[in-house]
Amino acid sequence: MENSEINSVDLHGDEEIIEVIELNETEPNPDDLAEDIEDVNFTEGDDEGWETEDEGGEEMEEADKDDSDLTFSRHTGSVFCVNLDPSTNSLAVTGGEDDRAFVWRVSDGEVLFECTGHKDSVTSASFSHDSALVATGDMSGLIKVWKVETKQEVWSFEVEDLEWMEWHPCAHVLLAGTADGNVWMWKIPSGECKTFQGPGCQATTGKILPDGKRAVVGYEDGIIRLWDLKQGNTSHVLKGPDGHQGPVTCVACSKDGSLILTGSVDCRAKLISTATGKVVGVFSTEGRKPKVLMEEESETNSVESVGFCNVLPLVAVAYLDGTLAIYDLSTQSLRHKCPHEAGIVHLQWEDSSPLLYTCSLDGAVRIWDARSGQMVTQYHGHTAEILDFTLNREASVAVTASGDHKAKVFCLQRPDR
């Protein structure tokens, strides 16, 4: 990082600025130092702002601490996205502000190949369900697909500004949402295409349901649509009081696909039945839904990430104000509030336990036990905000992407392992 550098992150209209200023490394002149000391008024009891070694040492140690096992440093700008190959979890793909994407080995950081040709920040990058293909997408709407085995580009397409992109759970089919509100679906590599016409505002987030036949898409106007991917029409549309009162920021679905959870800048998370299209629950840290959303609230807070626990009837909602809320699905009551020192960017549950992982704007990864609401441990190493992270299948490795231009690999050690 340069001597003084400002990294900023704009999450759904809320700007978080993290400023890092490094000390001047030039050696002080002894005469200048003597003059400085003469100018200091050492009055008795005037110790405000001074730190003893015990007081300041712990903070400095925390800031300098690097718990990571490997640092990937090939990017020259913020790293926006990271994904692990689902078959072996041995390969990572990262995309960044430098218009570059790399496929690299998690074990030693060696680059297998660079996904070249992007002309804007790469904000989406992920492997297909069988790890045979990797897709990269940039903000301008250029999407490229590469065959991992041959390291060759096999398909590309250009759409309007890209909002999100994801692979089908069991086929070489790619889904993407764009700023003009359309959702695109392609068979890869043939390029056979289907378009799901939007309302003219951004398709801000989307997810294919586990059955592979439907997708849920959230829009900038707060409307949620469930699309039938085969028929090309909507099976359910939630708007007005059933939709959100602001842009939809995130969506997750339960393992069996019967429920979806959406989050928004309106600071609400909505639980929706995919069978009926009805809202069956609304979660809010205030405990009740106000009739009118205050403008100040939408400016200072939003739901950034949501997720279902696979082994207990729990859901988690992460907020930009640093609150991690864990709710009981059966009673729809708030079970735990887990405070963070900075805004939460992303959460992820372990596949087969009630442990929950978060990454945040303070550059830390934290593990929480949803049963107790207690933090199990935390991992440091980044010098700027973490913008994305992913876990391997066994939850023994986390790979992070950060505004400090680095991706890091953390080997997760826990007392129960």
N, C-alpha and C positions, 0 to 999 in steps of 0.2 A: 504494500500500500504506500502511496506517496506520503510526504511529511504531513500534509493536511488534505483530507479527502472527505467529502460528504456523500454518503450513500443514502438514497431515499427509496421508499417503497410506497406505491399507491395502491392500496387494497380497496377496490370498489368505491373510489371517491374519497377515502379517508387517507390522509397522508401522514405517514410515520417517518420522521427523520432521525437517523442515527448519525451522530457526528463523532468522528474519531480524530483526535488531534495528538500527534506524537511530539515528544519533547525535542528541542533542538539538540542535536548530538555533538555540536562543536564544543571543544573544551573551553571553559571559562578562563579569562585572564585573572591571575591572582590579585593584581592591583584593583581590577574592577570589582572583584569579590570583596576585597577589604572595604572599598568605598560603600558597597551595598550594605555591608554589615553595620558600618557607622550610621547609616541612615535609618536603621531599624530601631524602633522605640521599644526596649524590653521592659515595659512596666509590669509591676508585680500583679499577677492574677490575669494578665491579658493573654490567655492561652486559647482564645476562641479560634477555631480553624486549624489548630495544630493537632497532629496525630502522633501518638506514640507508636513504637514499632509493633506493639501488640494490636493496637487499634487498626492500623493501616495495612499491616502485613497480610491479614486474611483476605482483604479485598483484592490486593495486588496479586496474591497467589491464585485467587479464583480467576482473575482476568487473564493471567498468563498460562493458565492450565490448559493442556491439550490432551484430552482422553482418547483421541482418535488413533487408529492403528495404521491408517494410510491417508495421505492427502493427494488428491488429484488436482494438478495445477496448470493444466493446458489451456483453460479458458482465460481470456483477458478482460472479461467483464463479469457482471453478476451472473450466477448460474441459476436459472429459473426453474428447471425441471429435472427430475431424475426418475429412472425406472429400472427395475431388475428383470432379467430374463426369467420367465416363470418356470422353465423346464429344469434348469440347473442352478439358478440364482448365482451363477459365476460371472455373468456379464452385466455391466451397467451401461445405460445410455444417458447422457446429460446434454442439455441444450442451454444456450446462454445469450446474454446481451450482445456478445461479440459476433452474432449471426452464425455461430458454429455449433455443431453437435458432434459428439464423439461416442463411439462404442469402445468400451475399455474393460479390462479384466479387474475384478474386485480384489483378487489376491495380491496383485503387484502393481496395479495402475497402468499396465501396458496398453497402449492404444491398438485395437484391432484395425479400426479404420475410422476415418472422419467422414461425416455425412455432409459433403460439400454442396455448394450452390445456393445456399439460402441468402436472401437479400435483406432480412430484417431479423430482429431478435427471435431466437428459437424458444418458443414458450410451451411447446408440447413435444414429447418424445416418449415412445413406448414400444415394447415388444408385443408381437402377436401371441396368442394363447399357447402356441407350440414353440415359441422362440425362433421360428424360421425367418420371420420378417421383423424389421424395425421401421417404425414410421416417425418422421420428424415434421413438425409444422411451425412456420414462423408467423409473426404478427401480421404480415402483409397478406397472408392467405396461401402462401406456397407450401404445398404438402408433398413430401417425397417418401417413397418406400424403398427399402434396401433389403436385399437377400443377405442374411448374416453369413451363410456358408461361403458365398462367392465374393462378398463385400461389394456387390454391384447394385446400382440403382435399377429397380425394375418397374417403377411407375412414378409419375408425378402429375399434379393437377393444381390449378390455381383457382381459389375462390375469393370472396370478399374477406375482409379482415377476420382472422381466425380467433374464435373465443375459446374453443375447447375441442378435443379430439380423443376418441377412444376406440379400441379394438373390440370386436364381437368376442364373447367369451369362449366360443368354440368353432369359429370359422375365420377365414381370411377375408373379413368384411370390416370396413372402417367407417366410423360415424364421426361427423364433425358439425359443429355449430358455428355460425358466422354472425358478423355484426349487423347484417341486413335481416336477421331473424330466420334465415333458412337453415334447415338441417339436411346435410348431404350424407348419402350412404353409397359406398362403392364396393364392388367385388374386386379383390386384388389378386393377380395383376391385370385381369382383363379390363378393368375400368368401367364395367357395367354399372350404371348409376341410377339412383332414385333420389328425388328431392322432395322434402316435406316443407311445404310453403309456410313461412312464418308470418307474424303480424306486422312486420316492418320495423320492429325494434329488436335489439340484440337477443340472440339465443345464448344466454349467459352461462348456462351449465346444463349438463345432460349425462345420462347413464343408461346403458342397456340393461334390462332386467335379466335375472339369471336364466329365464326360459329362452332367451335369445330372440324372442318374437316381438317384444315390446320395448319401448324406450320411454323414459320420463325426461322431459326437457323443461327447464325453467327460463323465464324471459325477463327482460329489463323492466317490463311493466307489471311484474309481480304475478303474471299468469303462469300456471303449471299445466302442461299438456302431456297426456299419455298417448303415445303414438303406436299404432299397429304397423310394424315394419313391413309386413307382407302386403297388407291391403293399402298402405300408404295414407290412412286416415286416422283421425283422433278417436280413441275410445272414450276418453274423459277429458274435460277441460275444467279447470278450477280457476275461477276469477271472482272479482268483487270480494265479498267477505270470506269466501272460501280460499281465494288466492292470497298472495302477500301484498302488503301496502308499500312495496319498494322492490327493487331488483332482487331476483333470486340469485343467491351466491353459491350454493352448494346443494348436493343431493346425494343420498345414500339409500340402499335398499337392503331389506332383511335377507338372510341367506336363502329362504324359500321363495322370496319375491312377492310375498303377500302384503308387505308394508313398505312404504317409502317414507323417507324423512327429508324435508327440505328446509333450508335456512335462507335468511334474507337480511338485507340492511335494515329491515323493520324490527330487528332484534327478536324475531319469533322463529321457532322451529315448528313445522306442521307435520303431523303423522297422518298418512293417507292410506286408505285401503286401495290396493290396485284392482281388486275385483269390482268394487262399487264406485270408486272414484270419490268417495266421501272422506272428509276430514274427520278423523276419529280422535284426535288429540292436538292440543296446542301447548307448546312449552315456552315458558318465559321465566327469566330469573327474577322478575318482579312478582311472580306468583299469580298475577292476573293480567289480563289484556286490557290496556287503556283504550278508551273509545277513540281518541285521537292521538296519533304518534307525534310526540314533540319533535320539532325540527332539530333541536340541539341533540336529542338522543340519537337520531339517525346520523348526525355528523360525527359523533364521538364513539359510536359503537355499532357493531353488526355481528351477525353470525357468520363465521368464516369456514367452519367445517363441522360435519355431523357424521355419526356412525352408529351402527348396531353392534352390540355384543353377541357373539355366536353361542355362548354357553350359559348366559343368564339373561332374564328379561330386562335388559338395561339398554339405554341409549345415552350417547354423549353428545353434548353441544359445546362447541368452542367459540368464544367471543373475542372480538378485537380488543376489548378492554382487559384481557388477561384472565377472564373467568372460564374455567372448565366446569360445566354443569353436568352431573350424572343423574339421570331420571329413571325411576322405576316404571317400566311399561305397564305392569298390571294395575298399578294405582295411579299412574301418571303424575306422581309426586316427585319433588326434588329430593334426591337422596344425599348428594354431596355437592359442595361447591369447593373447587380446588383452585386456589389463587395462583396466578403466575405474575412474575415481575414485569412482564411486557405482553403485548398482544400475541395471541395464538394464531398461527398461520394454518396449521394442519393437524389433524388427529388421525390415529389409526389404532384399531383394536388388534390384539393378537388373535389368530385364527381359533385357537383352542384353549383360551384362558380368559379370565376377567381382567387381564392387564391391558392398560391403555397407554399409548405413546403420544406425546405432543411435541411439536417444535414451535419456536416462538421468535419474536423480533429481537430478543436479547441474545440469540445465538446458541441457545441450549436445547438439548433433547431431554425430555423428562419421562419417566415411567411412573404410572399411577396404578394403585390397586383399587379397582372400582368397588370392591366389597367394603373397604374401610375408608376410601377417599384419601388415603395417605400416599405421599410420594415415596416410591421405592428407592429410586436413585435418579441422578441426573448426569448428563455428559456435556462437557464443554470442549471448546477447541476453535470455534469460529470467532472471528473478530467483527462480524457484522451479522445481520439478521439471517435466519434460516428461512428460505423461500419454499422449500419442498423437501420431503424425505420419504423413504420407503423402507420396509422391513423385508427380510427374507422369510421363507416359509416357517422356519423354526423359531423365528424372532431371536436369532442369535447374532444377527448383523443388521445394522441400520446404515443406510447411505444417505447423506444429506447434501443439499445444494444451497449455496449461500451468496449473499451480496458481497462477500469478501473475495469473489472470483474463484472460490475453491469448492470442490466436492470432497467430502470426507467419509471414510469408512470407519465405523465404530463396532468393535466386537463387544457385544453386550454380555456382561457378567452379572449374574444375580445369585443371591444366597441359595435359592431353591434349585440351582443347576450345579 
